[in-house]
């Protein structure tokens, strides 16, 4: 997986019919600056309005993914997004002279070929990955739909489709890495059942559809006369009644339909705005469930990469409080002083550092052959940082101490060992009232949360020593 962002090295344009409008349309892919993401521009509208590829703008998923913001509306954009994401392009401006891109052959193949032809331009900005830390899931039990994402070090997808059809039986598709996208997924075409076509036509849809840009499946009895009439509506040569794949297309894979659903998943989940480290498992996916999961991902991203994001630690920067400053505020002393320095302190949060070395006395017994920092001491270290945060709210902190009343929702996610640098981030959950503070604590090693919990503490004036 890439460390740096990248855009395309040049621009390219493709033309063809829009699937639903039937109009001759064009789409242009252009390089974009760092942190730009995917943005669509409607060059046919006054002022050339733009819309970001973000799930919050989804307004319809019945026959493709549709985004709208003000007067700017784009539809059936999932294949475009799939190509950009599948080819690991971070930033791109996509210009359209209509509401939808050309359907071409019903896959993302030609978009991928255009990206390959112009090549890539590496950028200096770091690519920020969203690392899934716990299962995130969307379900519709009434329809047997579930699409979930699980923690993993890579991005992979499993997709299973079931249409209760004797022709299109259960199919399964797997993508183990985005490196497989071009050769195994990008050419897989959309599909439709013959029984759906007349409804689509009557509802002024698929004007640009034909038997050359979709896999058309017939799984129910139909007369030759009725089939001829549908062929005439599409201005396509007539074909004989037969069960199975109606068009003359040769399938790339036996499970091409499931692979196309996987292609759609990639495009729809791109609407979360981040490259993902996680394993997607989808049962009966569709644009609706896909985009609902993308919305859930956005919420988790905002939580995880916002207030829950790992603080930046620069050892070269002068700390706010060194060890001597820490000892002026905390009554703890070695071997129970578990904060080495404070690198940031604000009205609502604090960031502290603990360098874990093999010299820690608790490693003598925990454990002799595999030293692991006890979880209870990580909690204690977070509490000590929280104590400093509470004391920073009073004018004479040396005259006060904090006493912790409760600890809730404590979770340990990864072991901490000698050589690790722990970063503690404590934030107020609410203002201090009547001397009682509620805080949430996070402990990080690098960018990974290793422990977390919620704390309630009381601040009390020290007794005057006679």
N, C-alpha and C positions, 0 to 999 in steps of 0.2 A: 504494500500500500504506500502511496506517495506521501512524502513529507511536506512538499511545497505545493502551492496552488499552481494551476496552469490554465491557459486559454488556448484558443486555436491560433495558428500562426498567420492565417490569412482568412479572407472571406470567400464564401461560395453561395451560389443560388441554385435552387431547384424549382421546376415548374410542373404543374399537372392539375388534375381535377380535384376539387374539394369533395370529400366523401358525401357530405350531406347537402352542400349547396350546389354541387355539380358544375360550379364555375371554374374557369381556368384561373388558377391562383399561383402565386410564387412565394417562396420563403427564402430568406437570406440569413446566413449565419455569419456573425461578425465578432472579431476579438473584443474582449471587454477587460477593464482594469481589475486589479485585485479586490477581493471582497464584494464584487459586483453580483455574483450569482447568476441565475438564469432570469432574463427579463425579456418579455415580449413587447414589441412595438407595432402598433397599427399605423402603417404609413399611408393608408388609404383614408384615414379620418383626419378631420381638421385638428391641427395642433399635434398630430402624431402622438397620441397618448400611449403610455406604457403601463404594464402590469407585471409585477413580480410573480415568479412561479412559487406560490405559497398556498398551502392548503386552506388558509383562512379565506381565500377568494373563490373557493369552489362553490358553484351555484347549481350545478346539475351533473349527474353521473349516469343518466339513463341510457345514453348511447355514446358514451365517451366522456372524458373529463372536460368540464367547461369552467373557465375562470371568468370573473367579471369584476371590474372596479370602475365605477362611474360609467363613462361611455365606452370604455375599453373592454371588449369581450373577445375571448379566444376559446375555441372549442376543438375537441379531438386532438389534444396536444400531447397525449401520453406517449406516442411513438417518438416524437421529437425529444421529449425529456428523457425517455429511456435510452436513446442513442447518446445524448450528452453525458448522462450519468454512467452508462455502461462503458463508455470510452474514457471515463474519468476526466472530463472537462469541468473545471470549477466555475469558470466565468465565461458567459457568452450572451451577446445581444442577438435576439431572434426577431427579424423584421418580417411582417406579413402584410400583404396588400388585400387581405380578406380576413374573415373571422376564423378561418381554419387553414391549416397547411394542406398541401396536396397529399392525397392518400397513397399515391404511387402504387406499389404492389401490395400494400396492406401490412407492411412490416417496417422495421427501422433500418433495413439494409442500405438504402441509398443515402440516408443521413450519415450512417457510419462511414460509407465510402467517401463522402464529401469531407468528413473530418480527417480521415486518413490521408486524403490527397493534399490538403493544405498543411497538415502537420500540427505540431503543438508548440506553444511558447511557454517555457517555464517562467514562473513569477517568483518574487522574493518572499511574499507573504506565506506564513505557515498555514498549512491546511489543518483546520480544526475538526477532528472526528468526534461524533457523538458516540460514546461508549455505553452500550446498554448494560445496566447494572442489575436489573431485575426484569422479570417477564412483564411485557406490555402487550395487552391483548384487546381485540375487538371481536365481539361475538353477536350473531343473530341466530339463536337456537332454533327458532321457528323454521329457518331455511337451511339449517345445518351448516352455517357459515362460521368459520373462525379463522382469523389471521392474527398471528402472534409473533413476537420477536423476543429472542432470548439472548443472554450475555454470551459473547464470543469474541475472539481476538481478530476475526476476519468478517467479511460480509458474504453471507451465503443465503440461498433461498431454496425452499422445497415447496412445490405447488402440486395440489391434487384437485382434479376437476371431476364432476359427476353430474351428467345431464339426464340421467335416467333414460338414455337413448340406446336402442339396440345397435346403432351405427357408431355413435360416439360414446363408447363405454368409458369406464373409469380410466383416467390417464394420470401419470405422475411425471413430473419434471424436476430436475435438480440443477442448480448453479452453485458450484463450490467456491468460485472466485470470479471477480470481474474480468480477469484475464481470459475467461472462457466465453465472454459475452459475444464477441464478434463472430466466432466460428460456430457457436452452438445455439445462440438465441436470436441474434439480430435479423436473420432472414425468415424467421417464423411468422407466418401471415395470420391476419385476423380471420375469423370464421363466422358463419351465419347459417341458420337452418332455413330451408326453402319455405317452411310453414310460416316464417317470420317476414318474408319479403313483401308480400302484399300489404300487410299491416304497415310496414315501414314506408312503402310507396304512398299509400293512402294518407299517411301523416306527413307527407312532404319531406321525407327523409331519404337518405342514400341515393340522391339524384346522380351522384358521381360514382356509384357502385356498379360493378359488373363482375363477371365471372373470372376476370383476370386479376382482380385486386382483393379477392377474398376466397377462402375455402368454403364452398357452398355444400351443405350436407342435406341429403334427403333421407329421412328416417320414418316417413309415414306414407301410406298409399296415396298416389296422386295420378290422375288421368293424363294421358299424353296431351290432350287438348288444353288442360289447365296449365301444364308445364310450358306448352308453346306460348300461351298468353303471357305468362310471366317473363319468358325469354324475350317476347316482343316488347314488353314494357321497358326492358333494359336495353333494347335495340341490340340484342346479342343473337348470334346464330342459335338455332334450335338444337336441343339435345334430346336424346332418347331417355325415356323413363327408366331409371334403374336405381336401386337402393345403394346408398353410400355417397362418395364424393361426386358431386354433380358436374363440376367443371372438368376441364382437361388438364388441370394442374397435376404435376407430380409432387407428392409430398417430399419434403426434405428429410423428415423424420416420422416414424410411426406415431410418435407422441407430439406432433407439431402443434396441435391445439393447446395442449398443456404448456408447451414451451412459449406459445404466444401469450398465454395468461401470465406466465412468469415475466415476459417482456413488459406487459402492462403493469405488473406489480412494481418493477424497477422504476418505470416512469412516474407512477402515481406516488410512490414513497419518496421520490426526489423532491416532492413538494414540501418535505419537512425542512429543506434548506441546508442539510448537512450530509456529508459522507458518513456512513454508519459502520460501526463495528458491532455486529450482532447477527444472529441466525434467525431468518424469517421462515415460519412454517405456516402455509396457507392451505385451507380446505375450502373449496368452492369460492375462490376469490372473485372479485369484480371491482369495477371502479368505485362503487359506493363503499364497500368495506375497506378497500385499499386506502382511499382518501380519509376515511374515518380514523384508520390507524395512523396516517400521516399527521392528523390533528392531535392525536394523543402523543405522538413523538414530539411535536412542537412544544406541547405543555411540559413534557419531561426535559426537553432540551433547555427551555427557559429556566426550569427549576435547577437542573444539574449544571448548566454552563453559565448560569447567572449567579444567584446568591450561593449556590452550592458548588460553584466552580472552585478549583484548587487555587489558593493564593499564590502569587508569584514571589519567589524568594531569591533575592540576590545577595549572596554572602559578602559581596564587596560593599554593600550599602551599610551605613552606620545604623545600628539598631535604635529603636525608640527607648528601650530599656535594656541595658546589658545585665549580666548576672548580679552585679551589685545593686542596680536599680530594682531588679526583681526582688532581692532579699530585703530591700527597704519596705516593700509592700506586703510580702508574704511572710508569715511566721515560720514556714517550713524551712528545714535545713537538711543537708545531705545526711543520710542517703535517701531522704524522702522529698527532696526538692527536685521536681521533674520538669521544670521549665528553664531553659538556658538563656533565652532572651525574647523580647517582644519586638517585632519588626513593624507592626502597624497597630494603631489604636484610634478608633473613631467613636462618635457618640453612640453608635449602634452595634459596633463589632470590634473584635480584637484578633490579632494573629500572633501566635507564639511559636517558638521553635524548640525542639528537643533533639539533640544529636545522640543517637543510641550507639553505645560502644560496648565492646566485650568486657570492659571493666565494671559494668553495672553489677552491683552485688547480687541482684535477683537471678542473674544468669548462672550462679553457682548451683542453684537447685532447680532452675526452670529453663531448659532442662540440660543436664551435663553434656549429653551427646548431641543435642539439637537445640541450641539456645533460641528461645522465643520469648519476646516481651509479654508478660502477663496482661491479659485484657483489662483486668481491674486497675492496673497501673496506668494504662492509656486513659481510662475513664478519670482516674485521679489527676492525671496531667491536664486533661481538658478542664476539669473542675478548677484547678489552680489558675489556668488562664482566665476562666470565667470569674474567679475571685478578683483578679486584677482589673477586669473590665468593670465589675461592680464598684470597686474602690475608686476607679477613675471618675466616678460620678459625684464624689464628695470633695469638699474643699481641703479637708485635712485627713487624707486616707490613712496616714500613719496611726491615727487614733481609732481606726475601725478594723473589724475583721468580718469575713463572710463565712457563714455556716450553711452547708448544703442540707436541704430538707428532703428532697426527693430526686430520684434519677429514673427516667422512663424511656421506653423504646430504645434501649441500648442494643446496638448491633455491631458485631465484629465481622468484617468482610475479608480481611486478608491478614496473615501473620506478619509481625514486625520482628526483624532480626538485627543483629549487630551490623553496623554500617549504614543503616537506614537513617534518614533525617525526617523526623515527624514534624508536620506543619499542622497546628491547631487553629481552627477558626471558630470562634464563639460569637453568636449574634443574639441580641435581645429579641424575644418573641413578642414582647409587649413592654410598655414603659414600667419602670420600677414604681410600685405602689405599696405604701406603708412599710417600706424597707424590704420588700420581697421582690426578687427578680426572677423572671423566667427566661431561659436561654436555650438555644440549640447549639450543639457542638459537633464539629466534624474534625476528624483526624485524617491527614493525607500523608502518603509517601509518594513523592512525585505528583502525578495528576490523579492518583487512585485513592478513593476513600477506603481507609482501612478500619475505621470505627466511627460510630456516630451515636448521638443520644440527646435527650432533653433533660434539663436541670432546673431545679428550683432552689434558690439560695436566699438566705436572710442576712442582711447587713446589720451588725450590732456594734455599739461603741465598746471599746476595750475598757476593762475595769482599771481604775487608777491605782497604781501600785503605791503602797504606803512606804 
